[in-house]
Amino acid sequence: MSQPDMTAIAVEGGKGSAADMKAVPLPRPQAGPGQILIKVAHAGVNRPDLIQRMGFYPPPPGSPDTMGLEVSGEVVTGAGRWKAGDQVTALLGGGGYAEYAVVDARHALPIPKGLSLLEAAALPETVFTVFANVFEHGSLKAGETFMVHGATSGIGTTAIQMAKAAGAKVIATARGADKAAEAKALGADVAVDTTAEDFAEVAKREGGVDVILDMVGGDYFAKGLDALKTGGRIVFIASLGGGEVALPIGKLMMKRALVTGSTLRPRSSDEKARLAAAVEATVWPWIEAGKLRPRIDATFPLAEAGKAHAHLEGGAHVGKVMLTA
């Protein structure tokens, strides 16, 4: 017996612009061993989705070839700790822009107390990314100073709040006075408008930084290295300002600096399960204590996913752009 259809979002021609995104009927997925089927309520829109739409970020083997890395909703077919009727949020390898999604049961988490399904859908991609890169690779600790670029992005708004919850001092950078003010409102101790100030000079006046979360690259790298304290760490998660940089090895040696980076999507299922458990143990209590709340910028119906992509590409957003199935 064939599976009933569902509405999902695909890109006409396989890749293209936001205007090429269309709602299409696709077969409803079936949960395999160890997987759950979720009736999607909301899905997050993330920059990797834009890159996939343009044909440059293929899903990992076994994942749907449609976009969507995080959802919230109700379990239809249970597995592991989940039963039908449970409400969850989940990190996906793909396929979240749809009415139904399948995911490894270990990659789903309960809705944190006090959050709506919409807010919960905004968590997985950003929270997992920040936790893995800032707290694991970057080893940020209470009492240290943390810097994040792109402070009003989904990652930036999350990173500010998570670093503050962990007891760090936060320096946030953004382009424009209004966005810098938004970063301060989210809890940043210092907010730098990079159109008016040199963030490295501001950081040095503040005593330097221990960890930088960098999604820009390009000429930000040399300034970031200059801003680091001895023993500081720069962690890359994107390179929107340029993917190749000159490395002044002498300065790296003098500062005993660490430069690293990672991606989330290609990690193994077991690694994502480990990360999910760590996030639930550490970050979910911060959320339930009121130390972290997703900032939702705009919500679009699933059928208008192309408009959501255009909004994200416009760059004026503060926080997350979301879809409602």
C-alpha positions as CSV (number, residue, x, y, z in Angstrom):
1,M,0.0,0.0,0.0
2,S,1.4,3.4,-1.0
3,Q,1.8,6.1,1.7
4,P,-0.6,9.0,1.6
5,D,0.8,12.3,0.3
6,M,1.8,15.3,2.4
7,T,2.7,18.8,1.5
8,A,6.4,19.6,1.4
9,I,8.7,22.3,0.0
10,A,10.9,21.5,-2.9
11,V,13.0,23.7,-5.2
12,E,12.0,23.8,-8.9
13,G,14.8,22.4,-10.9
14,G,16.6,21.1,-7.9
15,K,18.4,24.3,-7.0
16,G,17.7,28.0,-7.4
17,S,16.4,31.2,-5.8
18,A,13.8,31.7,-3.1
19,A,11.2,32.3,-5.8
20,D,11.9,28.7,-7.1
21,M,10.6,27.1,-3.8
22,K,7.2,25.5,-4.2
23,A,4.8,23.5,-2.1
24,V,4.5,20.0,-3.7
25,P,2.9,16.7,-2.7
26,L,5.4,14.1,-1.6
27,P,4.8,10.6,-0.1
28,R,4.5,10.8,3.7
29,P,7.7,9.3,5.2
30,Q,7.6,6.1,7.3
31,A,9.6,5.7,10.5
32,G,12.2,2.9,10.4
33,P,13.8,1.1,13.3
34,G,14.8,3.5,16.1
35,Q,13.0,6.4,14.3
36,I,9.9,8.5,15.2
37,L,7.4,10.1,12.8
38,I,6.5,13.6,13.8
39,K,3.5,15.6,12.6
40,V,5.2,18.9,12.1
41,A,3.8,22.0,13.8
42,H,6.7,24.4,13.1
43,A,10.1,24.3,11.4
44,G,13.1,26.6,11.7
45,V,14.7,28.4,8.7
46,N,18.5,28.4,8.9
47,R,21.3,29.7,6.7
48,P,22.4,26.2,5.8
49,D,18.9,25.8,4.2
50,L,19.7,28.7,1.9
51,I,23.0,27.1,1.0
52,Q,21.3,23.8,0.3
53,R,18.7,25.6,-1.9
54,M,21.5,27.0,-4.0
55,G,23.0,23.5,-4.5
56,F,26.0,23.7,-2.2
57,Y,25.1,21.8,1.0
58,P,23.8,18.3,0.2
59,P,22.1,16.3,3.0
60,P,24.0,13.5,4.7
61,P,23.4,9.9,3.4
62,G,20.0,8.6,4.3
63,S,18.4,12.0,5.0
64,P,15.7,13.5,2.8
65,D,16.9,15.7,0.0
66,T,14.5,18.5,1.0
67,M,15.4,21.3,3.3
68,G,14.7,21.7,7.0
69,L,17.0,21.0,9.9
70,E,14.7,21.4,13.0
71,V,11.1,21.0,13.8
72,S,8.6,20.7,16.7
73,G,5.4,18.7,16.7
74,E,3.5,15.7,17.9
75,V,4.8,12.1,17.7
76,V,2.7,9.9,15.4
77,T,4.9,6.8,15.5
78,G,6.9,6.3,18.6
79,A,10.3,4.7,19.4
80,G,12.8,4.7,22.2
81,R,11.6,7.1,25.0
82,W,8.8,8.5,22.8
83,K,5.2,7.4,22.3
84,A,2.4,8.6,20.1
85,G,1.0,11.9,21.3
86,D,4.2,13.2,22.9
87,Q,5.3,16.7,21.9
88,V,8.9,17.0,20.9
89,T,11.4,19.2,19.1
90,A,14.1,17.6,17.0
91,L,17.3,18.0,15.0
92,L,17.0,16.6,11.5
93,G,19.3,15.8,8.7
94,G,16.8,17.3,6.3
95,G,13.1,17.2,5.4
96,G,11.7,19.6,8.0
97,Y,9.9,21.8,5.5
98,A,7.0,19.4,5.4
99,E,3.8,18.3,7.2
100,Y,5.5,15.2,8.5
101,A,9.2,14.3,9.3
102,V,11.1,11.3,10.4
103,V,14.1,11.5,12.8
104,D,16.3,9.2,14.9
105,A,14.4,9.0,18.3
106,R,17.6,10.0,20.1
107,H,17.7,13.3,18.3
108,A,14.4,14.5,19.7
109,L,14.0,16.3,23.0
110,P,11.0,17.3,25.1
111,I,9.5,20.8,24.8
112,P,11.1,22.8,27.6
113,K,8.7,23.9,30.3
114,G,7.4,27.4,29.6
115,L,8.0,27.4,25.8
116,S,5.5,27.1,23.0
117,L,5.9,24.6,20.2
118,L,6.9,27.6,18.0
119,E,9.7,28.6,20.3
120,A,10.8,25.0,20.8
121,A,11.2,24.5,17.0
122,A,13.7,27.4,17.1
123,L,16.1,25.6,19.4
124,P,17.8,22.5,18.0
125,E,20.0,23.9,15.1
126,T,21.2,26.9,17.0
127,V,21.5,25.4,20.5
128,F,23.3,22.3,19.3
129,T,25.6,24.4,17.2
130,V,26.5,26.9,20.0
131,F,26.9,24.1,22.6
132,A,29.2,22.0,20.4
133,N,31.3,24.9,19.2
134,V,31.4,27.4,22.2
135,F,31.3,25.0,25.1
136,E,32.9,21.8,23.7
137,H,35.4,23.0,21.0
138,G,35.9,26.4,22.5
139,S,35.8,25.3,26.2
140,L,34.1,28.4,27.4
141,K,34.0,28.6,31.2
142,A,32.3,30.8,33.8
143,G,34.3,34.0,34.4
144,E,35.8,34.0,30.8
145,T,35.0,36.6,28.1
146,F,33.2,35.5,25.0
147,M,32.8,37.3,21.7
148,V,30.2,36.5,19.1
149,H,29.9,38.0,15.6
150,G,26.6,38.3,13.8
151,A,24.9,39.0,17.2
152,T,21.4,39.4,15.9
153,S,21.3,36.2,13.8
154,G,19.6,33.1,15.2
155,I,23.0,31.7,16.2
156,G,24.1,35.1,17.7
157,T,21.0,35.7,19.8
158,T,21.3,32.1,21.1
159,A,25.0,32.3,21.8
160,I,24.7,35.6,23.8
161,Q,22.1,34.0,26.1
162,M,23.8,30.7,26.5
163,A,27.2,32.3,27.3
164,K,25.5,34.6,29.9
165,A,23.7,31.6,31.4
166,A,27.1,29.9,31.8
167,G,28.5,32.9,33.7
168,A,30.7,34.4,30.9
169,K,31.1,38.1,30.0
170,V,29.8,38.7,26.5
171,I,31.0,41.0,23.8
172,A,28.7,41.0,20.7
173,T,29.3,42.5,17.3
174,A,26.7,43.6,14.8
175,R,26.5,45.9,11.8
176,G,24.5,49.0,12.8
177,A,23.6,50.8,15.9
178,D,20.1,49.3,16.1
179,K,21.4,45.7,15.9
180,A,24.0,46.5,18.5
181,A,21.3,47.8,20.8
182,E,19.3,44.6,20.2
183,A,22.4,42.6,21.3
184,K,22.6,44.6,24.5
185,A,18.9,44.0,25.2
186,L,19.5,40.2,24.8
187,G,22.1,40.4,27.6
188,A,25.5,41.3,26.0
189,D,27.7,43.2,28.3
190,V,29.3,45.1,25.5
191,A,27.9,45.5,22.0
192,V,30.0,46.8,19.1
193,D,28.6,48.5,16.0
194,T,31.2,47.3,13.5
195,T,30.3,50.1,11.1
196,A,31.5,52.6,13.7
197,E,34.1,50.9,15.8
198,D,36.9,48.4,15.5
199,F,35.8,45.3,17.5
200,A,39.4,44.3,18.2
201,E,40.2,47.6,19.8
202,V,37.0,47.5,21.9
203,A,37.9,43.9,23.0
204,K,41.4,44.9,24.0
205,R,40.0,47.8,26.1
206,E,37.8,45.2,27.8
207,G,40.8,43.1,28.7
208,G,40.7,40.7,25.7
209,V,38.6,37.7,24.9
210,D,38.9,34.0,25.7
211,V,36.6,32.5,23.0
212,I,35.3,33.9,19.7
213,L,32.5,32.3,17.8
214,D,33.2,33.5,14.2
215,M,30.8,33.0,11.3
216,V,32.4,35.7,9.2
217,G,36.0,34.8,8.5
218,G,37.8,37.0,6.0
219,D,39.4,40.1,7.5
220,Y,37.7,39.4,10.9
221,F,40.2,36.6,11.5
222,A,43.3,38.8,12.0
223,K,41.3,41.2,14.2
224,G,40.0,38.3,16.2
225,L,43.5,36.9,16.8
226,D,44.5,40.4,17.9
227,A,41.6,40.5,20.4
228,L,42.4,37.2,22.0
229,K,43.9,36.8,25.4
230,T,46.9,34.4,25.7
231,G,45.4,30.9,25.4
232,G,42.3,32.1,23.6
233,R,40.3,30.1,21.1
234,I,38.6,31.1,17.8
235,V,35.9,28.7,16.6
236,F,34.6,29.0,13.1
237,I,31.1,27.9,12.1
238,A,30.8,29.7,8.7
239,S,32.8,32.1,6.5
240,L,30.3,34.6,5.2
241,G,33.1,37.2,4.8
242,G,35.6,35.0,3.1
243,G,36.7,31.4,3.4
244,E,40.5,31.8,3.2
245,V,42.6,33.9,5.6
246,A,46.3,34.6,6.2
247,L,47.6,33.1,9.4
248,P,50.3,35.0,11.2
249,I,52.0,32.1,12.8
250,G,54.2,34.2,15.1
251,K,51.2,35.8,16.7
252,L,49.5,32.4,17.0
253,M,52.5,31.0,18.8
254,M,52.9,34.0,21.0
255,K,49.3,33.9,22.1
256,R,49.2,30.1,22.3
257,A,45.9,30.4,20.5
258,L,43.7,27.6,19.2
259,V,41.9,28.0,15.9
260,T,39.2,25.4,15.2
261,G,35.8,25.0,13.7
262,S,33.1,22.4,12.9
263,T,29.9,21.7,11.1
264,L,26.8,20.0,12.7
265,R,24.9,18.3,9.9
266,P,27.5,15.7,8.8
267,R,28.1,14.3,12.3
268,S,27.2,10.7,12.8
269,S,23.8,9.7,14.4
270,D,25.6,8.5,17.5
271,E,27.5,11.8,17.9
272,K,24.3,13.8,17.4
273,A,22.6,11.6,20.1
274,R,25.5,12.3,22.5
275,L,25.2,16.0,21.8
276,A,21.4,15.9,22.3
277,A,21.8,14.3,25.7
278,A,24.4,16.9,26.7
279,V,22.2,19.7,25.5
280,E,19.2,18.4,27.4
281,A,21.3,18.0,30.6
282,T,22.9,21.5,30.4
283,V,20.8,23.8,28.3
284,W,17.2,22.7,29.0
285,P,17.6,23.7,32.7
286,W,18.8,27.2,31.6
287,I,15.7,27.5,29.5
288,E,13.4,26.4,32.3
289,A,15.1,28.8,34.7
290,G,14.3,31.7,32.3
291,K,18.0,32.3,31.3
292,L,17.4,31.5,27.6
293,R,14.4,32.1,25.3
294,P,14.5,31.9,21.5
295,R,14.0,35.2,19.8
296,I,11.5,34.8,17.0
297,D,11.7,37.4,14.3
298,A,9.1,36.3,11.8
299,T,6.8,33.4,11.1
300,F,5.6,32.3,7.6
301,P,3.1,29.6,6.5
302,L,4.9,26.5,5.1
303,A,3.6,27.3,1.6
304,E,5.4,30.6,1.8
305,A,8.8,29.2,2.6
306,G,10.3,31.1,-0.3
307,K,9.2,34.4,1.4
308,A,10.9,33.1,4.6
309,H,14.1,32.5,2.7
310,A,14.0,35.9,1.1
311,H,13.4,37.5,4.5
312,L,16.4,35.7,5.9
313,E,18.6,36.7,2.9
314,G,17.6,40.3,3.4
315,G,19.5,40.4,6.7
316,A,17.3,42.7,8.7
317,H,16.0,39.9,11.0
318,V,16.8,39.7,14.7
319,G,16.6,36.1,15.8
320,K,14.9,33.2,14.1
321,V,12.7,33.0,11.0
322,M,10.1,30.2,11.3
323,L,7.6,28.2,9.3
324,T,4.2,27.0,10.5
325,A,3.0,23.7,8.9
